[in-house]
Every structure is written in C-alpha cells, then in structure tokens.
Amino acid sequence: MNRHSNRIAPAKGRLGVLLPGMGAITSTVIAGILLARKGKGRLIGSLTQMQTIRLGKRYEHRAPLIKDFVPLAGINDLVFGGWDLFPDNMYEAAVKAGVLGRWTIEPVRQSLEAIRPMTAVWDPAFLKNLKATHFKKGRTKMDLAQQLMDDIRAFQKRTGADRLVMLWCGSTEILPAPSPAHESLTALEKGLRANDPSIPPSMIYAYAALKLGIPYGNGAPNLSVDVPAMTELAEKTGTPVMGKDFKTGQTLMKTTIAPMLKARMLALRGWYSTNILGNRDGEVLDDPGSFKTKEKSKMSVLHTILEPDLYPQLYGQFHHKVRIDYYPPRGDAKEGWDNIDIAGWLDMPMQIKINFLCRDSILAAPIALDLVLFLDLAKRAGLKGIQEWLSFYFKSPQCRPDLDPEHDIFIQHLKLKNTLRLLMDEEVLDHSGLDYYDPEKGLPTPAPAAKPLAKGKRETARAR
C-alpha cells in the first residue's frame, strides 16, 4: 500500500453537492448526470469520467481511466441541492434555460422536478440586472450566513449525505473594492455582524461552507474565497478551496493559442475578442459593473502566459480588447470572435481568426462535475487551502498571493495529472525521455521481432 493512497479516506456513502445558483449550468449538470445514470447520455468533456492517465514509462502501457486510478465518488452516489434567486425546480429551470431540449430531459423529468432551490442570499447592490423573487431576509449578513448553515444541515439530514461539497454556479457579481473586512477572519466576522457593504453574497456562502468544513469552489469571477480572510478560514478548518471563473469559451481558446505563439516565438501585436450570448449570464453581464468583473478575469491570461517582461520585443506592446454583448435570441449558444494579429520572420504580419460557436453550459457542466469530485477527493486526502493544481478549470486561477497564476492550459493539465500521480505515489512525469537513451539508466527489453510471414502472406501484404 503506498503512503498517499493509504491516507485518502474512501469515498463511501453519498456525496451531497450544494450549488448556489440553480439556473442554466446547474440544471444542465444535474440533468446530464441523471441521464448518464440511465445510460441515455455520455458525459463528454469530463476528465474524471472519460480521460485516462499515463503511469510509469511509455513501454509499460499503463493508462487507466482517472476514475479507476484515484478513489473518486461515483456519479450514482451524488445527491443535489442548492439555492437560487428564483423558485423554479430543476426541470423548469432547464426548460427556461433552453440548453437541453424537452425531449432530451423528459426521461428524468420527475427527478428534476423533485429538486427545488432553497431561498438564496440576495443583495441588489451586487447584481443590478436581476430582480430576485426567492430570497432570505435577515437582520445582518451573519444572520444570513447562519441561515445558510441551517439549510446545509437540513439538506444533509434530509438526503443522508455522508460528505458535502459546495460549488458556486451563480451569476457574476459586481466586484467590491478592497476592504479591511477581507483581510482577516476576525475582521470578516465583524463585518458580517455589521452588514459591511464590501461583503457580497458569494462570500457569505463561502463563509458558511468553510465554517462547516465543506470544500468550496468558485465558478464565477466573484471575490468569494479569493481574500486573505477566507484563506485563513480554509486553513483553520482544514478545507480545500479553489476558483475562480469556469474556463469555457473564449478564454479556453486563449490559453490554448497563446502557449503556441510563445513556444514558436511568434510576436503578438494585438488580440481583439468579442462575444454575444443571451442567457441569464449575458443579462447580468449587460450591467457595466458585472462586466468589469468578468473583463478582469478574461484579460489576465495573456500577460501571464506570454511574459512580456522576459520577451519585450515579442510581447511588450500588444493591444488586448475584450467585449461581451447581451443578445437574447442567442440564448445559451454563445459565439466568440477573435482576431489575432501576429508577426513572424522579419516582422512580416500575419493573422489568426477564430469563430467559436459554443454552448456555454454544455462546456461548463463537465467542469462542474470534475470539480465536485476533485474537491471531495482533496478533502479526503487531507489537502487544505488553495488547490492550485485545479487551475486547469479556471479563467483566473486562485493561487498563493506571492505567485502569479499559471494560465498555460498544457502546464495546467500536466500539473493536475502529476498531482493525481503524487497522491497515489506514482512517478511524476516530466516527458524528458532521457532514460530511453541513456544506457546507464537501463533500457527496457526490446519487444520481440515480428515473426516472418509465410510466402503467400508476404505477397498479400506486399500487394496491400
């Protein structure tokens, strides 16, 4: 038994999945999992369900599925709950979102209708374009946090969940200015009791989760857990946290294309990005304050990947523009256009054009599933605080304050898989391959030569 897997508590019993924001993404996630349980859908896009992980040397040919390699909860063990600003059950939310057709979700309609959101925490100062109808009332923000904790306890008792995780799938909040209330746990709790205006709803959810030792992930660019007070609380309660902002569409393209430009030392002159989308997220982002939060998340990736301080001639002066336009007819079918102006040998100009017609919730759903399962794994493995190894899934990955986040998707992917290897006491891969060529390292026994074909078969093979 290896030293790491032996310390990971088994994934026994039910895993309760708490999802603040039960709209397009959440209804798509839950419907997809329920359909997969019935054999009526494949969870494409999920690393935990569909991807393999190479172990050891290439010639060993060991590549189990990730879900067979690390002790993850199974999709049959998940039970769902959450909160929303509107009272729609998950079937009604799915129909309104229009991500999945009625005919697709009909086989799980009854199960979806049984999942109803609890009343949410609401502060119109942070979401100006939504008019909530289903929200809590409390004298202070600490009262609201206590109500959330009561909800969590009631959900666990009602469902019989053995363990819990919380993943924010709600809307993008207006980003509050830095505040003393964010700097320490003592200051935060004082601010909650005093109704400090710098504490947004997402931070109240995060506080409630971490106070109860429940792992928390942030799928929006909200401040949420990305402040010293929350990191302190996560460390104190031994709880994993991560965020922020699911990497689904245009930023997924940027973190894929930018590493290629840098790897080939191609210069970047400008990158213009614009999006249209029509779901609730688009409606929220139509407010300039919420858009500013999203823009900050989307704008951060290029400088970190391209490192203009190291390569000023190539990346020192590129122009980066991002736009998001709310266009109701498009619904969840987001479209992103990118115009990338680059330069090559002797500064000759070239261009790359990308037109990504994607479905926002379809891309977000497998991310949400993976993060739920990895959050639970991290908790059972005794990991606490910021889980930077899950940067792969985020536009603006949370990391230690003295470090820059890693945005290169290929480095992020290697970091994720190497962390899984370490947890299971397998060799970390660097892909150098030097041991294949160094006789002192010891080469594998060559594969036996193929047996020669009989004369007739040789002639047939030659003809082919």
C-alpha positions, 0 to 999 in steps of 0.5 A: 500500500503506498503512503498517499493512497493509504491516507485518502479516506474512501469515498463511501456513502453519498456525496451531497453537492450544494450549488448556489445558483440553480439556473442554466449550468446547474440544471444542465449538470444535474440533468446530464448526470441523471441521464448518464445514470440511465445510460441515455447520455455520455458525459463528454468533456469530463476528465474524471469520467472519460480521460485516462492517465499515463503511469510509469514509462511509455513501454509499460502501457499503463493508462487507466481511466482517472476514475479507476486510478484515484478513489473518486465518488461515483456519479450514482452516489451524488445527491443535489441541492442548492439555492437560487434567486428564483423558485423554479425546480430543476426541470423548469429551470432547464426548460427556461434555460433552453440548453437541453431540449424537452425531449432530451430531459423528459426521461428524468423529468420527475427527478428534476422536478423533485429538486427545488432551490432553497431561498438564496442570499440576495443583495441588489447592490451586487447584481443590478440586472436581476430582480430576485423573487426567492430570497432570505431576509435577515437582520445582518449578513451573519444572520444570513450566513447562519441561515445558510448553515441551517439549510446545509444541515437540513439538506444533509439530514434530509438526503443522508449525505455522508460528505458535502461539497459546495460549488458556486454556479451563480451569476457574476457579481459586481466586484467590491473594492478592497476592504479591511473586512477581507483581510482577516477572519476576525475582521470578516466576522465583524463585518458580517455582524455589521452588514459591511457593504464590501461583503457580497453574497458569494462570500457569505456562502463561502463563509458558511461552507468553510465554517462547516468544513465543506470544500468550496469552489468558485465558478464565477469571477466573484471575490468569494474565497479569493481574500486573505480572510477566507484563506485563513478560514480554509486553513483553520478548518482544514478545507480545500478551496479553489476558483475562480471563473469556469474556463469555457469559451473564449478564454479556453481558446486563449490559453490554448493559442497563446502557449503556441505563439510563445513556444514558436516565438511568434510576436503578438501585436494585438488580440481583439475578442468579442462575444454575444450570448443571451442567457441569464449570464449575458443579462447580468453581464449587460450591467457595466459593473458585472462586466468589469468583473468578468473583463478582469478575469478574461484579460489576465491570461495573456500577460501571464502566459506570454511574459512580456517582461522576459520577451519585450520585443515579442510581447511588450506592446500588444493591444488586448480588447475584450467585449461581451454583448447581451443578445437574447435570441442567442440564448445559451449558444454563445459565439466568440470572435477573435482576431489575432494579429501576429508577426513572424520572420522579419516582422512580416504580419500575419493573422489568426481568426477564430469563430467559436460557436459554443454552448456555454453550459454544455462546456461548463457542466463537465467542469462542474462535475470534475470539480465536485469530485476533485474537491471531495477527493482533496478533502479526503486526502487531507489537502487544505487551502488553495488547490492550485493544481485545479487551475486547469478549470479556471479563467483566473486561477486562485493561487498563493498571493506571492505567485502569479497564476499559471494560465498555460492550459498544457502546464495546467493539465500536466500539473493536475495529472502529476498531482493525481500521480503524487497522491497515489505515489506514482512517478511524476512525469516530466516527458524528458525521455532521457532514460530511453537513451541513456544506457546507464539508466537501463533500457527496457527489453526490446519487444520481440521481432515480428515473426516472418510471414509465410510466402503467400502472406508476404505477397498479400501484404506486399500487394496491400 
